[in-house]
């Protein structure tokens, strides 16, 4: 940048070298003023350029930091993705191994079940053969054995004897007796739902039997034990309808009246 000293030096050199340069006093002042104005503008320009350089450097610094941070973040994300991919690959491999193990275990279990079924079939065949060698008991013998067990309180044994009688001698005169005691044996064991099924067979298969009204009344009691009040009342009602001359009609009517009072009591009647 040319300042005032430089201008003077130029003038001096010019005169010293023999060049002719003549100016008036007024022109000299104008030249000095122009030089000062030029110097001022140059300083402002330098300051402006300097400010812009500082701003540019700041922007570049920010850009550099941003790029560095983004690069680091991107690297971290890539590393995380690689770790997650490796983890998933490990899980897939583990799942494949587990599937293979389960398949092998299933095949072993199927083979084991097949072996067990074969063994059970052999045992069943041997048992059937043994049963066939034993002389069959008569209906009378089965009934006597079942009744003796029932009277002694051996209800499981009694049930089995009566069941055999009913299955093998369904047309025998003792079949209805055996069917009733079959249901009664279950009732005494507190198997009320099973008892209901067997007692119902009495009045369905043997409607003219003297055991039919007794079976209906006992079915009503079993249903009451199960808190099936609607079913119990149905059994009592059927007893009064089908067997109006039975000595159990009054008891059935009294039981029905009692159940009607408890109809909305959930602790006594669930249905």
C-alpha positions in Angstrom: 0.0 0.0 0.0 1.4 3.4 -1.0 1.6 6.0 1.8 2.6 9.7 1.9 6.3 9.0 2.4 6.4 6.8 -0.6 4.8 9.5 -2.7 7.3 12.1 -1.6 10.1 9.6 -2.4 8.8 9.2 -5.9 8.7 12.9 -6.4 12.2 13.3 -5.1 13.5 10.6 -7.4 11.7 12.1 -10.3 13.3 15.5 -9.8 16.6 14.0 -9.0 16.7 12.0 -12.2 16.2 15.1 -14.3 12.5 14.6 -15.0 10.5 17.8 -15.3 7.4 17.9 -13.1 5.9 21.2 -12.1 2.8 21.5 -9.9 1.1 24.4 -8.3 0.5 24.6 -4.6 -3.2 24.0 -5.0 -2.6 20.9 -7.2 -0.2 19.6 -4.5 -2.9 19.9 -1.9 -5.3 18.0 -4.1 -2.8 15.3 -4.7 -2.2 14.9 -1.0 -5.9 14.8 -0.3 -6.4 12.1 -3.0 -3.5 10.1 -1.5 -5.0 10.4 2.0 -8.4 9.3 0.7 -6.8 6.4 -1.2 -4.9 5.4 1.9 -8.1 5.5 4.0 -10.0 3.4 1.5 -7.2 0.9 1.4 -7.1 0.6 5.2 -10.9 0.0 5.3 -10.6 -2.5 2.5 -7.9 -4.3 4.4 -9.9 -4.3 7.6 -13.0 -5.6 5.6 -10.9 -8.3 4.0 -9.3 -9.2 7.3 -12.8 -9.5 8.9 -14.0 -11.7 6.1 -10.9 -13.9 6.4 -11.6 -14.3 10.1 -15.2 -15.2 9.4 -14.2 -17.6 6.7 -11.7 -19.3 9.0 -14.4 -19.6 11.6 -16.8 -21.1 9.1 -14.1 -23.5 7.9 -13.3 -24.5 11.5 -17.0 -25.2 12.2 -17.3 -27.2 8.9 -14.2 -29.2 9.8 -15.5 -29.9 13.3 -18.9 -30.9 11.8 -17.4 -33.2 9.3 -15.1 -34.7 11.9 -18.1 -35.3 14.2 -20.3 -36.7 11.5 -17.5 -39.0 10.4 -17.1 -40.2 14.0 -20.8 -40.6 14.4 -21.0 -42.5 11.1 -18.1 -44.7 12.2 -19.9 -45.4 15.5 -23.1 -46.3 13.7 -21.2 -48.6 11.3 -19.5 -50.3 14.3 -22.8 -50.7 16.0 -24.4 -52.1 12.9 -21.6 -54.6 12.5 -21.9 -55.7 16.1 -25.7 -56.1 15.8 -25.3 -58.0 12.5 -22.8 -60.3 14.3 -25.2 -60.8 17.2 -28.1 -61.6 14.9 -26.0 -64.0 13.0 -25.1 -65.7 16.2 -28.8 -66.0 17.2 -29.7 -67.4 13.8 -27.0 -70.0 14.2 -28.1 -70.8 17.7 -31.8 -71.1 16.5 -30.7 -73.5 13.8 -28.8 -75.6 16.2 -31.8 -75.7 18.6 -34.2 -76.6 15.8 -31.9 -79.5 14.8 -31.8 -80.6 18.5 -35.6 -80.4 18.8 -36.0 -82.4 15.6 -33.6 -85.1 16.8 -35.3 -85.1 20.2 -38.8 -85.4 18.5 -37.5 -88.3 16.4 -36.1 -90.0 19.5 -39.4 -89.5 21.4 -41.4 -90.9 18.5 -39.3 -94.0 18.5 -39.5 -94.3 22.3 -43.3 -93.8 22.1 -43.5 -96.5 19.4 -41.5 -98.9 21.5 -43.8 -98.2 24.5 -46.9 -98.7 22.5 -45.5 -102.0 21.2 -44.8 -103.0 24.8 -48.3 -102.0 26.0 -49.9 -103.9 23.1 -47.9 -107.0 24.1 -48.9 -106.7 27.7 -52.6 -106.1 26.7 -52.6 -109.2 24.5 -51.1 -111.2 27.3 -53.7 -109.9 29.7 -56.5 -110.7 27.3 -55.2 -114.2 26.9 -55.0 -114.6 30.7 -58.6 -113.4 31.1 -59.8 -115.7 28.4 -58.3 -118.7 30.3 -60.2 -117.7 33.5 -63.7 -119.1 33.6 -66.3 -116.3 33.3 -68.3 -115.6 36.5 -72.1 -115.8 36.3 -74.3 -112.8 36.7 -75.5 -114.1 40.1 -71.9 -114.5 41.3 -70.9 -111.0 40.1 -74.0 -109.5 41.8 -73.3 -111.3 45.1 -69.6 -110.2 45.1 -70.6 -106.6 44.2 -73.3 -106.4 46.9 -71.0 -107.9 49.5 -68.3 -105.3 48.6 -70.9 -102.5 48.7 -72.2 -103.5 52.1 -68.7 -103.6 53.4 -68.0 -100.1 52.1 -65.6 -101.2 49.4 -67.3 -99.1 46.8 -64.6 -99.2 44.2 -64.6 -103.0 44.2 -68.4 -103.0 44.2 -68.5 -100.7 41.2 -66.2 -102.9 39.2 -68.2 -106.1 39.9 -71.5 -104.4 39.0 -70.0 -102.9 35.8 -68.8 -106.3 34.7 -72.3 -107.7 35.2 -74.0 -104.9 33.3 -71.5 -105.2 30.3 -71.5 -109.0 30.1 -75.1 -109.7 31.0 -77.1 -106.6 29.9 -80.2 -108.7 29.3 -80.0 -110.5 32.7 -82.8 -109.9 35.3 -80.1 -108.5 37.7 -78.8 -105.9 35.2 -81.1 -103.1 36.5 -80.0 -103.8 40.1 -76.4 -103.8 39.1 -76.8 -100.6 37.1 -78.4 -98.8 40.1 -75.6 -100.0 42.5 -73.0 -99.0 39.9 -74.3 -95.4 40.1 -74.8 -95.6 43.9 -71.2 -96.8 44.3 -69.9 -93.8 42.5 -72.2 -91.5 44.6 -70.7 -93.0 47.8 -67.3 -92.2 46.5 -68.4 -88.6 45.9 -67.9 -88.9 42.2 -71.2 -87.1 41.7 -70.9 -86.2 38.1 -70.0 -89.8 37.1 -72.8 -91.1 39.3 -75.3 -88.9 37.5 -74.4 -90.6 34.2 -74.8 -94.1 35.6 -78.0 -93.3 37.5 -79.6 -91.8 34.4 -79.0 -95.1 32.6 -81.3 -96.8 35.1 -84.5 -94.9 34.2 -83.5 -94.7 30.5 -82.7 -98.4 30.0 -85.0 -99.8 32.6 -87.9 -97.4 33.0 -90.2 -100.1 34.4 -87.7 -101.2 37.1 -88.4 -100.5 40.7 -85.0 -98.9 40.8 -86.0 -96.2 38.3 -87.7 -93.7 40.8 -84.9 -94.3 43.3 -82.3 -93.6 40.6 -84.1 -90.3 39.7 -84.2 -89.2 43.3 -80.5 -90.0 43.8 -79.7 -88.2 40.5 -81.5 -85.1 42.0 -79.3 -85.4 45.1 -76.1 -85.8 43.0 -77.0 -82.7 41.0 -77.7 -80.8 44.2 -74.2 -81.8 45.5 -72.8 -80.3 42.3 -74.9 -77.1 42.8 -76.7 -77.8 39.6 -80.1 -76.8 41.0 -81.9 -76.6 37.7 -80.9 -80.2 36.8 -81.8 -81.4 40.3 -85.3 -79.9 40.1 -85.7 -81.5 36.6 -84.9 -84.9 38.1 -87.4 -84.4 40.9 -90.0 -83.2 38.6 -89.5 -86.1 36.3 -89.9 -88.5 39.2 -93.3 -87.0 40.2 -94.4 -87.1 36.6 -93.3 -90.6 35.7 -93.8 -92.3 39.0 -96.6 -90.5 40.8 -97.3 -93.5 43.1 -93.7 -93.8 44.4 -93.1 -93.2 48.1 -90.3 -90.8 47.0 -92.7 -88.3 45.5 -93.2 -86.3 48.8 -89.5 -86.2 49.4 -88.9 -85.1 45.8 -91.5 -82.3 46.2 -90.0 -81.1 49.4 -86.5 -81.1 47.9 -87.7 -79.1 44.9 -89.4 -76.5 47.1 -86.1 -76.1 49.1 -84.1 -75.7 45.9 -86.6 -73.1 44.6 -85.9 -70.9 47.6 -82.1 -71.1 47.0 -82.3 -70.5 43.3 -80.6 -67.1 43.5 -78.1 -68.1 46.2 -74.8 -68.6 44.3 -73.2 -70.4 47.2 -75.9 -73.1 46.9 -76.9 -73.0 43.2 -74.5 -72.3 40.4 -77.1 -73.1 37.7 
